[in-house]
Amino acid sequence: MQILSPIDGASIKCAIFDLDGTLYDYHRAADPAFDAFCDEGERLLGIPSATLRADLLRIGHDQWEENHETTGYHSRMIRWQRLLEERDLPIRHAEHLDAVYWKTYLDRIEPFPDAASMLAELRAMGLRLGVGTNMSADWQHRKLIRMGLIDCFDFMVTSEETSIEKPAPRFFAACVAKAKCAADECLFVGDDPDRDAQGAIEAGLHGVWLQPSADARAARPGLPSVSSLSEIPAIVRKLGHDR
């Protein structure tokens, strides 16, 4: 654990968490969902699963190039729609394939083992808790509900709501506004070193990078980091807490 210096005359009053890859293993849910989509696409459309996979990766890259600063990049429905449009296939299939993807995703999603207990400990310390995520609001709510974590949080900020993605300062300003305290009284935790931790720091919050790999953490020696969520309460105590 690489932790920050104590705050002079301040305290942490709110902890804000990225969602995907931070509160749960993203690939454990997303990879099987992608596989299920491609398998169902092969059955429904007669297109080999491997071909669908390659096409979707390309279309996803195009979405990134066109809309990476907005939540439009994250829309799976747009991805499925474009796949069908390219092949002059009925776009009505997009809804069914979307349902297959997200059912598999939610069936596989599980919070990290220490997520619930860590959040409960922060709550017992009197902190407000929030989620700050680059994604649309509807699916982020569904993920938290499925994992049983929705009632742990006081607020959520999505890039859909702010119309801009992390690490934009405006995104973090929206988090601070909902935190109902000053930026330097907020801790932001996420698995992306630049979008989450460094972005938060540059916006005036305290940023922490969640990264289990010691080698990866060593490659960013100036960035505060932890190897697991269970270390977050100690970070809060180290920074200063007024309760």
N, C-alpha and C positions, 0 to 999 in steps of 0.2 A: 504494500500500500504506500503510495506516494501522496501525502496530504499537504494541504495548504497551510500557510502561516495563520496563527490566530488573528482574529479581527480586533482592532483597537476600538473599544467603545461601541461595538455593534454586536449583533447576534443573528443567527439563522432563524428565520420565522417561517420559511416555506421551502419545501423540497419539490422539485418538478422533474418528471421523468419522461424521457423518450419512451416509446412503446415497443415498436418492432425491433427485436434484437436486444432489447434492454430488460424488459419485464418477462420475456419469453424467448425461446429459441426460434427465430424466424424460419430458418431452413427446415426445421422439423415439421412445420406446418405447410410452408409454401412449396417445397419440392414435391411432396406427394400430391398436392393440389394441382400442380402443373402437370404431373404425370397423368392424373385422373382426367384432366381436360383433354390431353392429347389422345389418350386411349378412347375416350368417348367421342372425340372428333373423328377418329379413324372409323369407329363403328357407324357414326351418324352420316359422315360426309364421304367416306370411302377414300380418304387421304391418309397415307401412311403416317403413323404417329411421329416418326423421326422427321418427316417433312414439315408437319405442323409445328414441331418443336423449333426447327430452324427458322421457319417463317415468323413465329411469335417472338423469338429473340431479336430478329431483325426489326419487326414492327415496334417492339419495346424500345429498341435503340432509337428508332425514328421519333417516337414519342418523347424520349429524353432530349433529343436535339431540338425539338420544336417547343417543348413545354416544361423544361426541367426547373423553371423557377415558379411554376404553379402546380396546383394539385392535379391538373389535367394529365400529367405524366403518370399518375398512379392508377388511372381508371382502367381496370381490366376489361370492362364492358366495351370501351373504345377499342381496345386491343382486339377483342374477339370480332367486333363489328368490322374493323379494317381487314382482318383476315378473310372474312366472308365477302366483303366488297371486292377485294382484289381478285377473287376467283368467280365473281358473278354468281355467288350462291345466296340463297335467301337470308336476309339479315335477321329474320325471326329466330334463327338457330342460336343467335348470340345469347338470348335470355336463358335458354336451356343449358348451354355450355357454361355460362356464368354461374348458374345454380350448382352445377356439378363441381366447379372449381371451389366455390366458397363453402359448400357442404363438407367437402373433404378437408379444407383448411380448418374449419371450426371443429371438425371431429378430431383433428390432430393437435390442436393448440393446447399447450399446458404452460402455466407460469413456471418460471424458474423456482426450484424448491425453496429458496430463501426469500422470495418476493413478498409473500403475504406476511410473514413474521417480521420482516424488515419494515414494511409499511405500518404494521401495528405498533412497532416500537417507536417509530417516528410520530405516529398519532398520539401515543401515550406521553411523548415529550411535549406535546402541544403544538406541533407544526401543522400548518395548512399543507395539503398535498395536491399536486396537479400533474397533468399529462401534457406534454408539448410534443406534437408529432406531425411529421410531413405526410399527411394522408387525408382522405375525406372523412368527415365526422361519422357517417353512418356505420362504416365497417369498424372503425376504431371503438365505437361504443359496443358493437356486437362482440368484438374480441374480448373486451374487458368483462362484459356480462358472462360470456362463455367460460372465462377463467375464474369467475367469482371474485373479481377485483374491483368492480365498478363502484361499490360503496366505500372503497378505501379513499376515493378522491373527491376533492371539493370542486374541481374545475378541470376543463380540458381546453387546449388551444390546438387547432389543426391548421394546416396550410390552406385548407379549403376556406376556413373562417377568415384568415388574414390575407388571403389571395397572394401569398408569397411564402417561400420555403426557408427553413433554416439553411444557412446561418444568417439570414438577413436580420439586421438589427430590429426591424419592425416586428418580426415574429417574436423575438424575445421581449420587446416592449409590451406586446399583448399579454405575454405570460406574467410579466411583472404587474401589470394593471389588475389582472385577476388574482394575483397573489395577495394584493392589498397590503403591500409593504414595499420598502425600497429595493432597488436592484441588488445592492450589496447585502441584503438580508435574504436573498434567494440562492438556493443551491440547485444547479441543473445537472442531471446525470444522464449520460447516453453512451451508446456503443460506437458512435462515429466520432473520431477525435477532432475532426474539423467542423462538421455541422453542429455537433452537440457541445462538446467541451470547449473547444477554442472559440466557437461562435458565441457561447454564453459569456465567456471571459471578456471578449471584445465588446459585448453589449453591457458590461458592468456587473454581471452576475458572477457567482462562483461556479465554475464548470469542473466536472469530474468525468473522466473517461472510464467506462466500464470495459475492461479488456482482460480476459483470463490469461492470455499469453504473456509470459514474462519477457520473452524476446521482443514482442511487439511494443510492450511498455518501455523497454530499455531503449528502443529506437526513437522514442519521444520523451527524452529525459526532463524536459521543462513542463510537461503537461501533467497536472494532477490526475492520478489514476487509482483504480481499485481492481482487484481480480474477481470480486464477487459483490453482490448486493448486500450481503450481511455486514460489509465493512462501512456502509453508509452512515449508520448512527454514530460510529466513532468519528467520522469526518465532521458531522454536525457538532459533536462535543468539542472537537479540536478547534473548530472555527469559532466557537462561542455560541452559547445558547442561554437564553435568559429565564429559563424555567427550571 
